[in-house]
């Protein structure tokens, strides 16, 4: 089975092309689980993390923490996230510990072109989510 690094060779150029020539920096993150961070120029605050398991490739973007939600609007925000999930292409809202995320998953056999599509779409969706939901955040 290919390593994550081998699997995503050329991913930076493909993502950049899908985002109108944006600069993309891929940085491996050391650890037990292989993870690559994709930082897209102009979107530095919303890096996408790509990892591979036996059955899937997961792309994830951290959006905000529990502490950043306006307390009186928390329930309304959670309902809105559930309602928005079906209408967001290639992405879903979730939570990892106290951090809200947007993520996409692909087959372990996905081509690098498919991974690039997912990362570019996830990045666009994360920007849209932050803009649309900023009224719920401190």
C-alpha angles and dihedrals in degrees: 000000000000119000117246090252092054091044095056100041107147093015093127094058093045093051091046091052092050090051096052099268098316117166112251124194118195115201124182113225113216117236147098093287116055110245131169121196116214113202114190118205111254090017098067092136091061108053118175118226118210123196136163130218130180094279107021150025112231124203115191137179122192111223111176142330129249089252091060094062119099099247095222091052099045098101092045090050093050091051090048092051091053091049093047096049097085094049099052111095115236093345141089134192118241143148132244110193104310095338124097114220143184114217145174130198131204136183115275085242094058116134119243088249089059092048090051090052090051095048093046092047092045090052092051091046092050091053091048092048094051091048094046096043101038090107089068094053132079 
